Amino acid sequence: MCLLVVTVLFIVILPTSTLFTNNRTEHAIVIDSLDIAPVWAGHPVNFVLLTHLPYQFIAYYDATRQMTISQRNINERIWTINKLPIITGWDSHNYIAMAIDDDGYLHLSGNMHVVPLIYFRTAQPLNASTFVQLNYMIGTDENRTTYPIFMRGPGNEFIFTYRTGMSGNGNQIYNLYNLKTKIWKRLLDKPLTNGEGKRNAYFDGPIKGPDGYFHLVWVWRESPDASSNHDLSYARSKDLISWETSIGKSLILPITLETCEIIDPVPQKGGMINGNTKIGFDHQGRVTISYHKNDANNYTQPWTARLENGIWQKYQITNWPWHWDFSGGGTLTFAISLGRVTKENDGNLTQTFSHIKFGNGTWSINPENLNATGQLQRETIPPSLLKVEGTFPGLGVHILEDSGHNNITDTRYILRWETLSSNRDEPRPPPYPTPSMLRVYTIKIIYTDF
């Protein structure tokens, strides 16, 4: 399959025709930085930054590619470092997922791409030095696992979801954790989706919306070839157990290509890819689905579908005269990336984007037709952090946001490190760059009116 790698590989200049639609600028400044450890720079794989006051936890692969957990008290500058008995290879799918349950125990899963489940849990609350390798939850459908995700249910239940099977032939599994017994069980007695041995679904969500529903969107994929993605699809649920279409028609599980609701019947080789479908919500709380596909001129364009009175209306966001030709397997570095449609505090709509030719930034979105009306003067990452420090040719910068909470307005933590780009999950010959320093930065946003 292919996986999005969130990497800044170059610095881009926005076109001179950029429009600015608000009367304030936002600048990001570094107010603190702290080294964690040197990390492998030969290929990318995503880490975890998890702030859970009064502690901060970082899960990563170190300079020798060993899975490592660093922990500190947020008021201290010394890390307690713990090594786990896992060494990652060249596969950029092997990201790490980590979360904390309501009793404070840490759960971790990672280094998985169609392999047996890898799962750790701490023996003590908020103590990363007590991780125990379990590699077991239910015992079935755990031999070919990929894409671990910890999430919360409608009643704040602790849930784990993953794909069983492989690209082009896989099903989605959901497990529910019992805090008292510390035992997992199936949330659903059947897989949520079933590729019927012919395909598999790649998801964004479930994401809980302002309407109280969990919204789920996916593309179907016929094979490990990234160009075989097709048919943007949708389902919603109040409880993550009973699922329905956008007009409330019940869906029988597992959901298949024949039984699902299709938002946009994009064909194979139609310019749609997994990892670039994003759920958002507009100023009225209506669900939006952002994605890209090829237009009549074979140019790859960003689109957003919005549910309006039970009908999916589809809007082209801008008009890029450029075609993204992608295919094959392994991890791709995306030439186009789209963010979610987001309602700002002032009621305006925005959407982030990145394009290999036309730059990156944040669009101001027309709430009526969802077109991009211009770009905001918004700086979420200090430009100095996007500059490559290493001298090895091909290095790029990775920025990872905090998956936890720090309770400080306008201030947040991010991780930063540098690696080469992915090599389609295949080993690349030496020489390799020297290890990159993994750092956590404290970032503050400064607003300036004009």
C-alpha positions as CSV (number, residue, x, y, z in Angstrom):
1,M,0.0,0.0,0.0
2,C,1.1,3.6,0.1
3,L,1.3,5.9,3.1
4,L,1.4,9.6,3.5
5,V,4.7,10.9,4.9
6,V,4.3,14.3,6.4
7,T,7.6,15.8,5.5
8,V,8.8,19.2,4.5
9,L,11.2,18.4,1.7
10,F,11.6,22.0,0.4
11,I,10.8,25.6,1.2
12,V,8.2,27.1,-1.2
13,I,7.3,30.6,-2.0
14,L,3.6,31.4,-2.4
15,P,2.5,32.8,-5.8
16,T,2.5,36.6,-6.1
17,S,-1.2,36.5,-6.7
18,T,-1.8,35.4,-3.2
19,L,-4.8,37.2,-1.6
20,F,-5.0,38.0,2.1
21,T,-8.5,38.0,3.5
22,N,-8.2,38.9,7.1
23,N,-6.9,41.9,9.0
24,R,-4.4,40.1,11.3
25,T,-1.2,38.0,10.8
26,E,-0.2,35.1,12.9
27,H,3.4,34.4,13.6
28,A,4.9,31.4,15.4
29,I,7.8,31.9,17.7
30,V,10.0,29.4,19.6
31,I,9.9,30.0,23.3
32,D,11.8,26.9,24.3
33,S,13.5,23.8,22.8
34,L,14.8,20.7,24.4
35,D,16.9,17.9,22.9
36,I,15.6,14.4,23.3
37,A,18.0,12.0,21.5
38,P,19.7,11.4,18.1
39,V,17.4,9.4,15.8
40,W,17.8,7.4,12.6
41,A,17.8,9.7,9.5
42,G,17.9,7.1,6.7
43,H,14.2,7.0,6.1
44,P,11.0,8.5,7.6
45,V,8.6,6.9,10.1
46,N,6.2,8.8,12.4
47,F,6.7,9.1,16.1
48,V,4.5,10.1,19.0
49,L,4.5,13.2,21.2
50,L,2.0,12.9,24.1
51,T,1.7,15.5,26.7
52,H,-0.4,14.4,29.8
53,L,0.3,16.8,32.6
54,P,2.4,16.8,34.6
55,Y,4.3,14.5,32.2
56,Q,5.4,14.4,28.6
57,F,6.1,11.2,26.7
58,I,7.9,10.7,23.4
59,A,7.9,7.4,21.5
60,Y,10.4,7.1,18.6
61,Y,13.0,5.0,16.9
62,D,16.5,5.9,18.1
63,A,19.8,6.2,16.1
64,T,20.0,2.4,15.9
65,R,16.2,2.2,15.0
66,Q,15.3,0.7,18.4
67,M,11.8,1.7,19.7
68,T,12.4,4.0,22.6
69,I,10.2,5.9,25.1
70,S,11.4,9.1,26.7
71,Q,9.5,10.7,29.7
72,R,10.0,13.8,31.7
73,N,8.1,16.0,34.2
74,I,7.0,19.0,32.1
75,N,8.8,21.3,34.6
76,E,12.1,19.4,34.3
77,R,14.6,19.2,31.5
78,I,15.9,15.6,32.1
79,W,14.5,12.7,30.2
80,T,14.1,9.2,31.5
81,I,14.8,6.9,28.6
82,N,13.5,3.4,28.2
83,K,14.3,1.0,25.4
84,L,11.7,-1.5,24.1
85,P,12.8,-4.8,22.3
86,I,11.7,-3.7,18.9
87,I,13.9,-2.8,15.9
88,T,12.3,-1.3,12.9
89,G,13.3,-1.9,9.3
90,W,12.9,0.2,6.2
91,D,9.2,0.3,6.1
92,S,7.7,3.8,6.7
93,H,4.3,2.2,7.6
94,N,5.9,1.2,10.9
95,Y,4.7,4.3,12.8
96,I,4.1,4.2,16.6
97,A,0.7,4.8,18.2
98,M,0.5,5.6,21.9
99,A,-2.3,6.7,24.2
100,I,-3.3,6.8,27.9
101,D,-6.4,5.3,29.4
102,D,-8.5,6.8,32.1
103,D,-6.5,5.1,34.8
104,G,-3.3,6.5,33.5
105,Y,-1.8,3.4,32.0
106,L,0.1,3.9,28.7
107,H,-0.8,1.7,25.7
108,L,1.6,1.4,22.7
109,S,1.4,-0.3,19.3
110,G,3.7,0.0,16.3
111,N,6.2,-1.4,13.9
112,M,3.4,-3.2,12.1
113,H,2.8,-3.7,8.4
114,V,1.0,-7.0,7.7
115,V,2.7,-8.6,10.7
116,P,1.5,-10.1,14.1
117,L,0.1,-7.6,16.6
118,I,2.8,-5.7,18.6
119,Y,1.3,-4.3,21.7
120,F,2.7,-2.9,25.0
121,R,1.0,-1.7,28.2
122,T,2.6,-0.2,31.3
123,A,2.3,-2.0,34.6
124,Q,2.1,1.3,36.5
125,P,0.2,4.5,35.6
126,L,2.2,7.2,34.0
127,N,5.4,5.3,34.2
128,A,6.9,4.5,30.8
129,S,9.7,2.4,32.4
130,T,7.1,-0.3,33.2
131,F,6.0,-1.2,29.7
132,V,5.3,-4.9,29.3
133,Q,5.1,-6.5,25.9
134,L,1.8,-8.4,25.5
135,N,1.3,-8.8,21.7
136,Y,-2.2,-10.0,22.4
137,M,-5.6,-8.4,22.7
138,I,-8.4,-10.8,21.5
139,G,-6.3,-13.6,19.9
140,T,-8.1,-13.7,16.5
141,D,-7.3,-11.6,13.4
142,E,-4.1,-10.5,14.9
143,N,-1.6,-12.2,12.6
144,R,-1.5,-9.6,9.8
145,T,-2.0,-6.2,11.4
146,T,-1.4,-2.7,10.1
147,Y,-2.4,0.9,11.0
148,P,-2.8,0.9,14.8
149,I,-5.0,3.7,16.2
150,F,-6.1,4.4,19.8
151,M,-9.3,6.4,20.0
152,R,-12.2,7.4,22.2
153,G,-15.9,6.2,21.9
154,P,-19.1,8.1,22.4
155,G,-18.9,7.6,26.2
156,N,-15.2,8.2,26.3
157,E,-14.5,4.4,26.0
158,F,-11.0,3.4,25.2
159,I,-10.9,1.8,21.7
160,F,-8.2,0.3,19.5
161,T,-8.7,-0.1,15.7
162,Y,-6.4,-1.6,13.0
163,R,-6.5,-3.3,9.7
164,T,-6.2,-7.0,9.4
165,G,-5.1,-8.4,6.0
166,M,-3.2,-6.4,3.4
167,S,-3.6,-3.7,0.9
168,G,-6.2,-4.8,-1.7
169,N,-7.5,-7.5,0.7
170,G,-8.2,-6.4,4.3
171,N,-10.9,-5.7,6.9
172,Q,-11.2,-3.1,9.7
173,I,-11.3,-4.3,13.3
174,Y,-12.4,-2.4,16.5
175,N,-11.6,-3.5,20.0
176,L,-13.0,-2.1,23.3
177,Y,-11.0,-2.0,26.6
178,N,-12.4,-2.8,30.0
179,L,-10.6,-0.6,32.6
180,K,-11.6,-2.8,35.6
181,T,-10.5,-6.1,34.1
182,K,-7.8,-4.7,31.8
183,I,-9.2,-7.1,29.1
184,W,-9.9,-6.2,25.5
185,K,-13.0,-7.5,23.7
186,R,-14.5,-6.8,20.2
187,L,-16.5,-3.7,19.9
188,L,-18.1,-5.1,16.8
189,D,-18.8,-8.8,16.4
190,K,-17.9,-8.4,12.7
191,P,-15.4,-6.3,10.8
192,L,-16.7,-2.8,10.0
193,T,-15.8,-3.2,6.4
194,N,-15.0,-6.3,4.2
195,G,-13.1,-6.2,1.0
196,E,-14.4,-9.6,0.1
197,G,-10.9,-10.8,-0.7
198,K,-10.8,-8.3,-3.6
199,R,-10.0,-4.9,-2.0
200,N,-9.7,-3.0,1.3
201,A,-10.9,0.3,2.7
202,Y,-8.6,3.2,3.7
203,F,-10.2,5.4,6.3
204,D,-10.3,8.9,7.7
205,G,-12.1,8.8,11.0
206,P,-14.3,8.0,12.8
207,I,-14.5,11.7,13.8
208,K,-17.3,12.9,16.1
209,G,-19.0,15.9,14.7
210,P,-21.1,18.7,16.2
211,D,-24.2,16.7,15.3
212,G,-23.2,13.9,17.7
213,Y,-22.5,11.5,14.9
214,F,-19.2,9.7,14.3
215,H,-18.4,10.3,10.6
216,L,-16.3,7.9,8.6
217,V,-15.0,8.3,5.1
218,W,-12.9,5.9,3.0
219,V,-11.6,5.0,-0.4
220,W,-11.6,1.4,-1.7
221,R,-8.4,0.1,-3.1
222,E,-8.1,-3.0,-5.4
223,S,-4.4,-3.7,-5.1
224,P,-1.1,-2.5,-3.6
225,D,-0.9,-0.1,-6.6
226,A,-1.7,3.4,-5.3
227,S,-3.5,4.3,-8.5
228,S,-6.2,1.6,-7.9
229,N,-8.0,3.8,-5.3
230,H,-11.6,4.4,-6.2
231,D,-15.1,5.3,-4.9
232,L,-15.1,7.8,-2.1
233,S,-17.5,6.3,0.5
234,Y,-19.2,7.3,3.7
235,A,-21.0,6.0,6.8
236,R,-22.0,7.5,10.2
237,S,-22.9,6.2,13.7
238,K,-24.0,7.5,17.1
239,D,-22.4,4.6,19.0
240,L,-19.7,3.1,16.6
241,I,-21.8,-0.1,16.6
242,S,-24.8,0.6,14.5
243,W,-23.9,2.3,11.2
244,E,-26.0,4.1,8.6
245,T,-25.9,6.2,5.5
246,S,-26.2,10.0,5.4
247,I,-30.0,9.8,5.2
248,G,-30.3,7.3,8.0
249,K,-30.5,4.0,6.2
250,S,-29.1,1.2,8.3
251,L,-26.0,-0.6,7.0
252,I,-25.5,-4.3,7.6
253,L,-22.0,-5.1,8.8
254,P,-19.5,-5.7,7.4
255,I,-19.9,-2.9,4.9
256,T,-18.9,-3.8,1.3
257,L,-18.4,-1.9,-1.9
258,E,-21.9,-3.1,-3.0
259,T,-23.7,-1.9,0.2
260,C,-21.8,1.3,1.1
261,E,-22.9,4.9,0.3
262,I,-20.7,6.4,-2.4
263,I,-20.1,10.1,-2.2
264,D,-18.1,10.3,-5.5
265,P,-17.7,7.4,-7.8
266,V,-14.1,8.3,-8.7
267,P,-12.7,5.4,-10.9
268,Q,-9.4,3.7,-10.5
269,K,-6.6,5.9,-11.9
270,G,-8.9,8.8,-11.3
271,G,-6.4,10.8,-9.2
272,M,-7.7,9.9,-5.7
273,I,-5.4,8.4,-3.1
274,N,-5.7,7.1,0.4
275,G,-4.4,9.4,3.1
276,N,-5.7,12.5,1.3
277,T,-9.4,12.2,2.2
278,K,-10.3,14.5,5.2
279,I,-13.4,15.0,7.2
280,G,-14.3,18.5,8.3
281,F,-17.3,20.6,9.3
282,D,-18.6,23.9,8.0
283,H,-20.0,27.0,9.8
284,Q,-23.4,25.2,10.1
285,G,-21.9,22.0,11.4
286,R,-22.5,20.1,8.2
287,V,-20.0,17.4,7.4
288,T,-17.5,18.1,4.6
289,I,-15.2,15.6,2.8
290,S,-12.0,17.0,1.2
291,Y,-10.1,15.0,-1.5
292,H,-8.6,15.3,-4.9
293,K,-9.3,13.8,-8.3
294,N,-8.4,14.4,-11.9
295,D,-10.6,16.9,-13.9
296,A,-11.6,16.7,-17.6
297,N,-8.2,18.0,-18.6
298,N,-6.5,15.3,-16.4
299,Y,-5.3,18.0,-14.0
300,T,-5.4,16.9,-10.3
301,Q,-7.8,19.2,-8.4
302,P,-8.9,19.5,-4.8
303,W,-12.6,19.0,-4.1
304,T,-14.8,19.1,-1.1
305,A,-18.1,17.2,-0.9
306,R,-20.7,18.6,1.6
307,L,-23.8,17.0,2.8
308,E,-26.7,19.4,2.1
309,N,-30.2,18.3,2.9
310,G,-29.3,14.6,2.5
311,I,-27.5,15.1,-0.8
312,W,-23.7,15.2,-1.4
313,Q,-22.9,18.4,-3.3
314,K,-19.4,18.4,-4.7
315,Y,-17.3,21.6,-5.1
316,Q,-14.0,22.1,-6.8
317,I,-11.8,24.2,-4.5
318,T,-9.3,25.8,-7.0
319,N,-8.0,25.2,-10.5
320,W,-4.5,23.8,-10.6
321,P,-3.0,23.3,-14.1
322,W,-0.9,20.3,-13.0
323,H,-1.3,16.5,-13.0
324,W,0.0,14.3,-10.2
325,D,0.9,10.9,-11.8
326,F,1.3,8.4,-8.9
327,S,1.3,4.6,-9.0
328,G,2.9,1.5,-7.5
329,G,3.4,0.3,-4.0
330,G,5.4,1.4,-1.0
331,T,5.4,4.7,0.9
332,L,4.9,7.8,-1.3
333,T,5.9,11.3,-0.5
334,F,2.8,13.2,-1.4
335,A,2.9,15.9,-4.1
336,I,-0.4,17.2,-2.9
337,S,-1.8,17.3,0.7
338,L,-5.1,18.6,1.9
339,G,-6.3,19.5,5.3
340,R,-9.8,19.5,6.8
341,V,-12.3,22.3,6.3
342,T,-12.2,24.0,9.7
343,K,-14.5,26.5,11.3
344,E,-12.5,29.2,13.0
345,N,-13.4,31.0,16.2
346,D,-14.7,33.9,14.2
347,G,-17.0,31.7,12.2
348,N,-14.9,31.8,9.0
349,L,-13.8,28.6,7.2
350,T,-10.2,27.7,6.4
351,Q,-8.3,24.8,5.0
352,T,-4.6,24.0,4.9
353,F,-2.9,22.7,1.7
354,S,0.4,21.8,0.3
355,H,1.4,21.4,-3.4
356,I,4.7,20.5,-4.9
357,K,4.4,23.2,-7.5
358,F,1.9,25.8,-6.2
359,G,3.2,26.2,-2.6
360,N,1.5,25.6,0.7
361,G,-0.5,27.6,3.3
362,T,-4.0,28.1,4.6
363,W,-6.9,29.0,2.3
364,S,-9.8,31.2,3.3
365,I,-12.9,29.2,2.2
366,N,-16.1,30.6,0.8
367,P,-18.8,29.2,3.1
368,E,-21.3,29.0,0.2
369,N,-19.4,27.3,-2.6
370,L,-16.3,26.1,-0.6
371,N,-14.0,27.8,-3.1
372,A,-10.6,29.0,-2.0
373,T,-10.9,32.8,-2.0
374,G,-7.3,33.5,-1.0
375,Q,-4.6,32.6,1.5
376,L,-4.3,33.8,5.1
377,Q,-1.1,35.3,6.6
378,R,-0.8,32.4,9.0
379,E,2.4,31.0,10.3
380,T,2.0,27.9,12.5
381,I,5.6,26.8,12.4
382,P,8.5,29.2,12.8
383,P,10.3,29.4,9.4
384,S,13.6,28.7,11.1
385,L,12.4,25.2,12.0
386,L,11.7,24.4,8.4
387,K,15.3,24.9,7.4
388,V,17.4,21.8,7.1
389,E,20.3,21.6,9.6
390,G,22.0,18.5,8.2
391,T,24.4,18.6,5.3
392,F,23.6,15.2,3.8
393,P,21.9,15.6,0.4
394,G,18.2,15.0,0.4
395,L,17.4,15.6,4.0
396,G,14.0,17.0,4.9
397,V,12.3,18.3,8.0
398,H,9.6,16.4,9.9
399,I,7.2,18.3,12.2
400,L,4.8,16.4,14.5
401,E,2.0,18.0,16.6
402,D,1.3,17.0,20.2
403,S,-1.5,14.3,20.5
404,G,-2.0,15.3,24.1
405,H,-3.0,18.4,26.0
406,N,-1.1,21.2,27.8
407,N,-3.9,23.5,28.8
408,I,-2.0,26.6,27.8
409,T,-3.8,28.9,25.3
410,D,-1.8,29.8,22.2
411,T,1.1,27.6,23.2
412,R,1.8,24.1,22.0
413,Y,4.5,21.5,21.8
414,I,5.9,20.0,18.5
415,L,8.5,17.4,17.6
416,R,11.1,18.1,15.0
417,W,13.7,15.8,13.3
418,E,15.3,15.3,9.9
419,T,15.4,12.3,7.5
420,L,15.8,11.3,3.9
421,S,12.6,10.7,2.0
422,S,11.0,7.3,1.8
423,N,12.4,4.8,-0.6
424,R,9.2,2.9,-1.3
425,D,9.9,0.9,1.9
426,E,13.0,-0.7,0.3
427,P,16.5,-0.5,1.8
428,R,18.7,2.2,0.3
429,P,22.4,1.6,-0.2
430,P,24.9,3.4,2.1
431,P,26.2,5.9,2.9
432,Y,23.5,7.1,5.3
433,P,23.2,10.5,7.0
434,T,24.4,10.9,10.5
435,P,21.6,10.6,13.1
436,S,19.3,13.7,13.5
437,M,18.6,15.3,16.8
438,L,15.0,14.8,17.9
439,R,13.8,17.9,19.7
440,V,10.6,19.1,21.4
441,Y,9.8,22.8,20.8
442,T,7.5,25.0,22.7
443,I,5.7,27.2,20.2
444,K,3.6,30.4,20.8
445,I,1.4,32.2,18.3
446,I,1.7,36.0,18.2
447,Y,-1.1,37.9,16.6
448,T,-0.6,41.3,14.8
449,D,-3.4,43.4,13.6
450,F,-3.0,45.6,10.5
